[in-house]
Amino acid sequence: MLVFVVILLSLSYLTNALLHPARPESLQTPMNDVNLDDVRAILKDAEIIPTVLDDFDPSITIQVSWGNATAKLGNTISPSELQDAPKIALLSSQASISGGAQTAPSNIVLALTDPDAPSRSNPKWSEMCHWIAANLTLPSSSFPAPGSDANIHQGPGDDLVPYKPPGPPPKTGKHRYVFIAFKPANGTSSPLNLTAPSERQHWGTGKQEHGVRDWAGKNGLVPIGANFIYSQNAEQ
């Protein structure tokens, strides 16, 4: 009888594991150690795919850092730590930028959007445009050397829309702040003639829950990488 019960429990556990596989959680490892398949799975789990972006296969990782704070695909950072524009490093595996048919994309555009304005349960102002930076590049080979600034966006010179620090209102819960790297859909390396959104709210579309996807499509851009954080007001 005991053996029969044990067998039933084992079968129940296996069935549950197959029907409800463990969901990927936010990563606590450096972004240059991240498996790109995990990035896609986490974006889906956080409903960034399909709410913010159509499904895509990431080909680069985005490192985002403010002083002592770093974006780790879904960790929570206080708004007080996000007031200055972050440093951005774009990283690709060597296999994707050397030796094969693919080459390192140039003319990369970085966007930051909030799909939870003023709250995730009531996104009537979403999406909100927080930043658009153009003319970022990948390093020419493998990963950059530690401390290298060759592929880091640090200044406002290429900002199409200036950085607006996250400022989630009181009692609106956690907001997702999503960083997205885009490349030209036609693969051009020529200077891009990008059009800025007419306003930050709804990315100028005038439509609730519309934003960066619409803007990117209008400007001939496709996503190649993403990262995100959660942030919330201290008053909840």
C-alpha positions in Angstrom: 0.0 0.0 0.0 2.8 2.4 0.9 4.6 1.6 -2.4 1.4 2.3 -4.3 0.9 5.7 -2.6 4.5 6.7 -3.3 4.1 5.8 -7.0 0.9 7.9 -7.2 2.6 10.9 -5.5 5.6 10.6 -7.9 3.3 10.4 -11.0 1.4 13.5 -9.7 4.6 15.4 -9.2 5.8 14.5 -12.7 2.5 15.5 -14.3 2.5 18.8 -12.5 6.0 19.5 -13.6 5.2 18.8 -17.2 2.0 20.9 -17.2 3.4 23.7 -15.1 7.2 24.1 -15.9 9.2 26.5 -13.7 9.1 30.0 -15.0 12.3 31.9 -15.5 13.0 34.5 -12.9 14.8 37.8 -13.1 18.5 37.3 -13.5 21.1 38.2 -10.9 24.1 37.5 -13.1 26.1 39.9 -15.4 24.3 40.4 -18.7 27.3 39.2 -20.7 26.8 35.8 -19.1 23.1 35.6 -20.1 21.7 33.0 -22.5 19.7 34.9 -25.1 17.0 32.2 -25.0 16.5 33.1 -21.3 16.1 36.8 -22.2 13.3 36.0 -24.6 11.6 33.7 -22.0 11.8 36.3 -19.3 10.4 39.0 -21.6 7.4 36.8 -22.3 7.0 36.0 -18.6 6.9 39.7 -17.7 4.4 40.2 -20.6 6.8 42.6 -22.4 6.3 40.2 -25.2 3.6 40.7 -26.6 2.4 43.9 -24.7 5.3 46.1 -25.7 7.0 44.1 -28.5 6.1 41.5 -31.0 7.9 38.2 -30.4 11.5 38.2 -31.6 14.8 36.4 -31.0 17.3 38.7 -29.2 20.8 38.8 -30.8 22.5 41.1 -28.3 22.3 41.9 -24.6 22.0 45.4 -23.1 23.9 46.4 -20.0 22.3 49.3 -18.2 23.9 50.8 -15.1 23.3 53.9 -12.8 26.1 54.3 -10.3 25.7 51.2 -8.1 22.5 50.0 -9.7 22.3 47.7 -12.6 19.3 46.4 -14.7 19.1 42.6 -14.5 16.0 41.6 -16.5 13.4 42.3 -13.9 15.0 43.4 -10.7 13.6 46.3 -8.7 15.4 49.7 -8.4 14.3 52.8 -6.4 13.4 55.8 -8.5 16.0 57.8 -6.5 18.7 55.8 -8.1 17.5 56.4 -11.6 17.7 60.2 -11.8 20.7 60.4 -14.1 20.9 58.9 -17.6 22.5 55.4 -17.3 25.5 54.0 -19.1 24.6 51.6 -21.8 26.8 48.8 -23.1 25.7 46.7 -26.1 27.2 43.2 -26.1 27.1 40.4 -28.7 28.6 36.9 -28.7 31.5 36.6 -31.0 29.6 34.0 -33.1 27.0 36.6 -34.1 29.5 39.3 -35.2 32.4 37.5 -36.8 33.2 34.6 -39.1 29.7 34.1 -40.4 27.1 35.7 -42.6 26.1 38.1 -39.8 28.0 41.3 -39.1 27.9 43.6 -36.2 24.9 46.0 -36.7 25.6 49.7 -36.8 23.2 52.5 -36.3 21.7 50.9 -33.2 18.9 52.9 -31.6 18.0 52.6 -27.9 14.6 53.3 -26.5 13.2 53.4 -23.0 9.4 53.0 -22.5 7.0 52.7 -19.6 4.0 50.5 -20.5 2.5 50.9 -17.0 1.6 54.6 -16.9 0.0 55.6 -14.7 -0.3 52.0 -13.4 -0.2 48.5 -14.8 -3.9 48.0 -13.9 -4.9 51.3 -15.5 -2.5 52.0 -18.4 -4.5 54.9 -19.8 -1.3 57.0 -20.4 0.8 54.2 -21.8 3.1 53.9 -23.2 5.3 56.7 -22.0 8.5 57.6 -23.9 11.4 58.1 -21.5 14.4 58.1 -23.9 15.5 57.6 -27.4 19.3 57.5 -28.1 20.7 56.9 -31.6 23.9 55.9 -33.3 25.0 53.3 -30.7 27.4 50.6 -32.0 28.6 47.1 -31.0 32.3 46.4 -30.4 34.1 45.1 -33.5 35.0 41.7 -31.9 33.7 39.6 -29.1 33.0 41.3 -25.8 34.7 44.7 -24.9 37.6 44.7 -22.6 36.7 45.5 -18.9 36.4 49.2 -18.5 36.2 49.9 -22.2 34.0 52.8 -23.3 34.1 51.9 -27.0 30.4 50.8 -27.0 29.0 52.8 -24.1 26.5 55.6 -24.6 27.5 58.3 -22.1 26.4 61.7 -23.4 23.3 63.5 -24.7 24.8 64.3 -28.2 22.9 61.5 -30.0 19.7 61.7 -28.0 16.6 62.0 -30.2 14.5 62.4 -27.0 16.3 63.4 -23.8 16.3 61.0 -20.9 13.3 61.4 -18.6 14.0 59.7 -15.2 11.3 57.1 -14.1 8.9 58.7 -11.7 6.1 56.3 -10.9 3.2 58.1 -9.1 2.2 57.2 -5.6 0.0 54.1 -5.1 0.4 52.8 -8.6 2.5 49.7 -7.8 5.5 48.6 -9.8 6.1 49.9 -13.3 8.1 48.1 -15.9 10.8 50.3 -17.5 11.9 48.6 -20.7 15.1 49.3 -22.6 15.0 48.1 -26.2 17.8 48.1 -28.8 16.7 48.4 -32.5 18.5 48.1 -35.8 17.4 49.3 -39.2 15.2 46.6 -40.8 16.9 47.1 -44.2 20.4 46.7 -42.6 21.7 50.1 -43.8 24.8 51.6 -42.2 24.0 55.1 -43.6 22.9 57.8 -41.1 19.3 57.3 -40.0 16.6 59.9 -40.6 14.6 59.2 -37.5 11.4 61.1 -36.5 10.9 61.9 -32.8 7.5 61.2 -31.3 5.4 64.4 -31.2 4.9 63.9 -27.5 6.0 61.4 -24.8 2.6 60.2 -23.9 1.5 57.3 -26.1 4.7 58.0 -28.1 2.7 60.6 -30.0 0.2 58.0 -31.4 -2.7 59.4 -29.4 -3.8 55.8 -28.6 -3.9 54.1 -25.3 -1.4 51.2 -24.9 0.4 52.2 -28.1 4.0 53.3 -28.1 7.5 52.1 -29.0 6.3 49.3 -31.4 4.4 51.8 -33.5 7.2 54.3 -33.5 9.8 51.7 -34.4 7.7 50.4 -37.3 7.2 54.0 -38.6 10.9 54.5 -38.6 11.8 51.1 -40.2 13.4 49.6 -37.0 13.3 46.1 -35.7 14.2 44.9 -32.1 17.4 43.0 -31.5 17.7 43.1 -27.7 15.9 44.2 -24.5 16.4 44.6 -20.7 14.1 46.0 -18.1 13.7 46.9 -14.4 10.8 47.4 -12.0 10.5 50.7 -10.1 7.8 52.0 -7.8 7.0 55.1 -5.6 7.8 54.6 -1.9 4.2 55.6 -1.1 2.0 52.5 -1.7 
